[in-house]
Amino acid sequence: MLALIVALGLQVAVNYANDYFDGTRGVDTPARLGPQRLVASGMASARSVAAAAACAVLVAAAAGISLALLTSVWLLLIGAAAILALVLYSGGPSPYGSLGLGEVAVFLFFGVVATAGTAYVQQQTVPAASWLAAVSVGLNACLLLMVNNIRDIPTDSDAGKRTVAVRLGDRRSRVLLIVTAAVSLLVPVVGSAAGAMPRVAALSALSGVIALRPLRAAQTERGRALVPVLIGLSRFDLAFAAVLTTAFLVS
């Protein structure tokens, strides 16, 4: 439960923080193609959004400190790194999210840290199966950011954001999206075949059926038409995680 609170608290915090920084820096404008942001649209004041982000961080920090005291104080360093990454993604003098490092951070913190960290606090060790699961979980999280960045290539270019999508260009970014999803699905299959994961973990690849439609749409749709792709890939992400989790439980 403490690990869950940490994860949810940081997820909420990073969304509020990005809303605040992008809104106050002028990155989010009326030309934004995605869902409305609080600060940029005027639905909430910048101060209230910043306060909401801070409150979410405090909730995550309180749970994280308790978790570290129950397991290992070294987790405090990882927690501090996560909070720093949360702030510097779109804040600070040189936001790394604008430098093309957003996917790296998402993979590390939403994949490796979240998955391997949860395994560690439960078992005081991280088995090979958890490291492999972390790879797939991290890649699936990256899918959502990648679609966001593909959608925002025009506005990000105008704002000076050099995301991976901006750097690669539209066509190659869409190809990378497919490759990322494919690798995510292959990891549990290969892991199961190699004996590093439970054999039933390979069944998680079946969730790829749910990803087919949004991934196909992602190859042609543009602008706001990519928002349903985000919904479809979120459902795929949830289904993949549910099947993989069930595989670990039954084994």
TAJO-V678321 format. One record per residue. RES is the residue in one small letter. SS is DSSP state (a for helix, b for strand, c for the rest). Layout:
{{RES & SS} {RES & SS}}
//
This chain:
{{m & c} {l & a} {a & a} {l & a} {i & a} {v & a} {a & a} {l & a} {g & a} {l & a} {q & a} {v & a} {a & a} {v & a} {n & a} {y & a} {a & a} {n & a} {d & a} {y & a} {f & a} {d & a} {g & a} {t & a} {r & a} {g & c} {v & c} {d & c} {t & c} {p & c} {a & c} {r & c} {l & c} {g & c} {p & c} {q & c} {r & c} {l & a} {v & a} {a & a} {s & a} {g & c} {m & c} {a & c} {s & c} {a & a} {r & a} {s & a} {v & a} {a & a} {a & a} {a & a} {a & a} {a & a} {c & a} {a & a} {v & a} {l & a} {v & a} {a & a} {a & a} {a & a} {a & a} {g & a} {i & a} {s & a} {l & a} {a & a} {l & a} {l & a} {t & c} {s & c} {v & c} {w & c} {l & a} {l & a} {l & a} {i & a} {g & a} {a & a} {a & a} {a & a} {i & a} {l & a} {a & a} {l & a} {v & a} {l & a} {y & c} {s & c} {g & c} {g & c} {p & c} {s & c} {p & c} {y & a} {g & a} {s & a} {l & a} {g & c} {l & c} {g & a} {e & a} {v & a} {a & a} {v & a} {f & a} {l & a} {f & a} {f & a} {g & a} {v & a} {v & a} {a & a} {t & a} {a & a} {g & a} {t & a} {a & a} {y & a} {v & a} {q & a} {q & a} {q & c} {t & c} {v & c} {p & c} {a & a} {a & a} {s & a} {w & a} {l & a} {a & a} {a & a} {v & a} {s & a} {v & a} {g & a} {l & a} {n & a} {a & a} {c & a} {l & a} {l & a} {l & a} {m & a} {v & a} {n & a} {n & a} {i & a} {r & a} {d & c} {i & a} {p & a} {t & a} {d & a} {s & a} {d & a} {a & a} {g & c} {k & c} {r & c} {t & c} {v & a} {a & a} {v & a} {r & a} {l & a} {g & c} {d & a} {r & a} {r & a} {s & a} {r & a} {v & a} {l & a} {l & a} {i & a} {v & a} {t & a} {a & a} {a & a} {v & a} {s & a} {l & a} {l & a} {v & a} {p & a} {v & a} {v & a} {g & a} {s & a} {a & a} {a & c} {g & c} {a & c} {m & c} {p & c} {r & a} {v & a} {a & a} {a & a} {l & a} {s & a} {a & a} {l & a} {s & a} {g & a} {v & a} {i & a} {a & a} {l & a} {r & a} {p & a} {l & a} {r & a} {a & a} {a & a} {q & c} {t & c} {e & c} {r & c} {g & a} {r & a} {a & a} {l & a} {v & a} {p & a} {v & a} {l & a} {i & a} {g & a} {l & a} {s & a} {r & a} {f & a} {d & a} {l & a} {a & a} {f & a} {a & a} {a & a} {v & a} {l & a} {t & a} {t & a} {a & a} {f & a} {l & a} {v & a} {s & c}}
//
